[in-house]
Amino acid sequence: MKCLFIVTGRGLGGDAMTALNAMKALEKKGVQCEIALDASAHGSLFEKHGYSWHRISVPHAGGHSATKLSALKGAAKLFTATFKARSLIKKLKVDFVVGVLGGGAIVASLGGKVARKPTFSLISTPLDSKVCPKFNHCYILPELDKFRWETLPKNMDKAFYPLADNMGDGDPDIALQKLKEYSNFDENKKTIVFSSGSSIFKGMVDGINIVADKTDEYNLVLVGLPLKEEYGELIDENKIIYAGYIDWINHLFKFADLTVLTDDGVSLEEAFTNGKPIVALARVKWGRYQNMAGVFKGAMIESSVDDVYESIQEAFKNYDSLQEKALVYGEQCLNAADNLADDILKRVK
């Protein structure tokens, strides 16, 4: 059996990782997977894992930050994108199609429909959640309000982000050895990891600076690459351990005592699988509010950027109960990829 994944984004961030993990889960069950990205994408993550990819058109309207204008511009490109997707589906002779988030989910829905192939969409944005359910079965990721509904339409199911098999197998000793390379790391202090994903948003820099200015009792580790060059200039590496973009995040999460993350995306689940409570900073990415505390109840503390220091103190005060809940959600998240693959294949057959 063969499947085509149509993926939004540049092929190197959270969208690509979500697709990669879902692909690997299907491959374990005997499915051959192909990948399609927008022609302008880098595809670095897939290439790193030994995959080539096909170039089509995957319009991007801005995801959660989409405006009416960006949505209209994306829609104008959809006609061409749909038929490029249809041509590739026919050429590869795939048995089914999976669209991953935003434009990738929408192009898969339309291309799969005109190619008359079973199609499935992983959706998390206002736009893909409006379009995709009209055409095919959809899996709602935690950012959507519908994830908190008790009853869903027949063509929708809830799904946590698919994770890599080894995500919960972090080795704290590996992280410790890497952190020892930084002169301002103190093995006797608690360690807090700050991350907004592969890109560092200004709110995350502001948050870690607030904590660094108020106390020196923690190792403060910042992960990712600045979204804008000027954000990097705000990082005081005398007070902060700036690790940059790393491929040992599971080891770092396992070693850390606490994580401070944005309230969206796969990083939340990655922290839970390694048993770590979360302080979730709201409105850091494009000002949006996701209410992840309403999904992962009892495992995280929601905070504004300005209140991050007080929220960290609260998290350590209630650490045992937060960690207990984090471990429960971590187990559910580790099973998400296999559960998704099983459900897709059941529906295909």
Beta strands, then each sheet from edge to edge (+ up, - down):
strand 1: 2-7
strand 2: 32-38
strand 3: 54-56
strand 4: 96-100
strand 5: 119-123
strand 6: 137-140
strand 7: 156-158
strand 8: 190-200
strand 9: 218-226
strand 10: 241-244
strand 11: 258-262
strand 12: 278-281
strand 13: 300-303
sheet 1: 3+ 2+ 1+ 4+ 5+ 6+ 7+
sheet 2: 10+ 9+ 8+ 11+ 12+ 13+
end
